[in-house]
Amino acid sequence: MRLSVRLTLAMTALVLCAVAAVGVLAYYNIGRAVVPAELARLAGQAKARLGAFDSILRVLHSEILAARTLPAHQGVIRAVRNGGVDPQDNLTTAYWLLHLGEAYAGQMRVKSSIAQFSLVGIADGGRELLRVDRAGPAGAIRVVPAAELDRIGDHEAFERTIALPPGQDVHVSPIRAGPSQGGDALPVPMISISTLLRTPAGEPFGILVLDFDLRPTFERIRAALDNSTTVYFVDAGGRYLLDLLEGRVRPSGQTGRWQDDYPDLAKALGDKPGTATVLTAPDGRRVAAAIVTAKLVGGLGVGVIETENFSKIIAPATALENTSITVALVAALVAVLLSALLSRSLARPVAQITAAVDDFTRTGRIAVPEGLSGETRTLAAAFAHMTAEIDATTAALRAKSEQLDKIIASMADALAVIDADGQRVFANPPCIALFGEAAEIGSEKWKRKYKRFKADGVTPMPDDESPSSRARRGESFDNVDLGIRHADDQPLIQLVASSRPIDNPDGSFGGAVIVYRDITALKEAERQLRQAQKMQVIGQLTGGVAHDLNNILTVLTGGVEILADGVSDHPTLKDVALMVDQAVTRASDLTHGLLSFARKQPLQPRSIDVNALMQETARLLRATLGGDIEVAFDPEPDLRRALADPSQLSSALINLAINARDAMPRGGRLRLAAANADLDQVYADQHDEVAAGRYVVLSVTDTGIGIPAAIRDRVFEPFFTTKAVGEGTGLGLSMVYGFVKQSDGHIEICSDQGVGTTVRLYLPCAAAQDDVGDADAPRRAQGGRETILVVEDDLLVRSYVMTDLAALGYTAHAAATAAQAMALVYDELEFDLLFTDVRLSGGIDGRQLAETLRKHRPHLKVLLTSGYKAGTPRQPGGPEDGVLMLEKPYRRAELARMLRLALDGEAAAQASDGEVRLRGR
């Protein structure tokens, strides 16, 4: 059969099949699209009708609760319970009922849908006390005469309202048919809503009932939505309540249950709040039906059923089915004619293109036939373009492959590719440098040379947990820690490995890519950071403890002085007081040691001749350490001057010497040395808290037993010691560490077991202007008659200070917080000096308080006190020059001296060299 004939038959059959398929599919698809949309529309309308009804019930709920709050209700209750006269307003029951009737009638005039108000008492069988309705002439509002009032105690609504549980205020009755009104023969759909009235003591007195005409409500619902459907309102039990039929609203005349009339709809609903489906109605018609149910205000269970003829819904699909048959016949005739013409025009060009493709398979080149036109020419040109793109893509892939090989070879990370058998098929240079050549991997020689460890660098890693083993099992993982040691004497190389499997085209496992990253430097940086953070946390803890201890020691110091004065004529008690005073002094030394570690010990840095200080320290150590230890020190020519607190530096050197003595139990050599040092930025970047610059380095070297590597990182921790219990506090090196760091310096320790230890202290160099001489000796302490404002949040310290000030002759006022102090100042309290602790509770510290009060009183004199001082030493010329600082604990004489310095205006003279401090010891 010729190609043209085959094309004709194929195109005709294709057109017929396409038209038939389009018609059938369109019919079903339109039906499938229209029916769910119509069902959703019915369900939406039913939900909207139910929502509108719920909104009315909520309005009625608010309406009756608002009506319940009318004061006249309580007037009626008081009058009825007191024999007919309200004892509060001296008004009768009749007056209050008349007043209520007017209030009810007023609301009914405003709201025409309210059919009736009733006030029913519980006593006398539920007799009505008042009723206002629309039964007057021509529907006028009237107050029903007392003779027409009924007893409704046996009505269901009365009983349900009386039985309302606590917390539930309103009862809503089901929709019911009321008497017809006007010329309309249909009954009126009504609903009653009632609430319980209580006496002031909470006892039930009666109920308030509101009858509501639902016609306006449902007329609005009917007018707002599609009226071509049939709508039924039903209750939770299945009873028909209300019908919206033929554009009219009326109470339902159906007596059965909707579940019996629409069993398919009830089955589809189940426990759901709503559903929609297509079913057979009781009259045999095929209809679309939707139902929505809900629990409304007052616990009223209501549902809305909406139905529509199925033939109306499916009408578009039926019309399309008839049209499709006609279109199919016409399309078949046209297809026969067109296919005959097209097949003839396509047969020759197709044959030419086929020949060109055959040539391409033999030569790899495409020759476009000449004389082609239309689509065949476009097809031939597209094929030629495709072959050109294939050639270009192949060349680009080859170039990218070479580029990728170079990139992988230049990667810092080690990369390996293994096949399904675990054999390494590719490795870049870093991988070969780490693990060796592929041929050796896994051999006994390789296992002896390369040892793998877990993340801790100590525990050997089993073969089945290694990254290569996991990759061979097809696992995908990220950042698995391991360590590699090339030999026992080589450092540990810490790595993280990540892997991804390579899948074959059929989905089977074909190998894996493993990437190893060297994180040895990162791990070391993390270790240093953790150490610094740990020391910082411990420093904060010890600083806080020392501050609180200094507050306690301040009270103890003053108390011991007072006791010592009181028992001066009792030698035995005087000795006891002296021992307590010595114990308090030792405790003060301990707190200052803690503050040194916490870097919160107030320092008095000045320019130091390091050669002279170390020579004096060496002389002292020779006399102290004994003859078994040789102490050596050679002065360094041209040694720079250091900026530090000389007493603290001497204490640090002595502490280091004592540790060195303990490390040389059989004697040895202790060498002190000093030198100039210039630390560059590279060194500073490698060490935390180090700034590049000029330093003086002091070193203490011993020939002792050395420090084990396992504890070398812990020697600066407070209370850490290797000595036996009772032989050391563990504060020596931590105090040295805190002093050096607070002095903006750097400390370094080098130790080898069995060889000895060297500790180097790097202290910043002093500038020429930092050479400050000793301050003059303070003048003799004395009291005064001035007024002092004391701000101290510690009750014991505040009481002690007030006692001392009174003993010194001063007038004192106390405040526990900065806020209390500012309140006293703003109340125009007159005083000569502010004496405040630096640390105060309440969010404002002593310095901030002083700055704030000086805005109010520019010439205010201030004396600060503190258990510790955070931060680095202050430099002269700062914003707080002229402010004195008294450190805790202090004695009465020191307190008196500093008060006179502050009051007599000597702070400015002494503060020219920085903030004046006096340590109370």
PyMOL commands that set and color helices and strands:
alter all, ss='L'
color gray80, all
select helices_A, chain A and resi 3-68+71-81+93-110+123-126+137-139+146-148+156-162+215-224+258-261+263-269+297-299+310-313+315-363+374-410+429-435+438-440+444-449+463-465+467-472+520-566+571-597+610-625+646-662+681-686+709-714+732-742+768-770+795-807+818-826+846-856+892-903+907-913
alter helices_A, ss='H'
color red, helices_A
select strands_A, chain A and resi 85-86+91-92+114-121+128-133+142-143+170-172+176-178+188-198+204-213+230-235+240-245+248-251+274-280+286-295+301-309+414-419+424-427+451-453+477-485+493-503+509-518+606-608+629-633+642-644+668-679+693-702+746-752+756-764+787-791+811-815+833-837+861-866+884-887+917-919
alter strands_A, ss='S'
color yellow, strands_A
deselect
rebuild
show_as cartoon
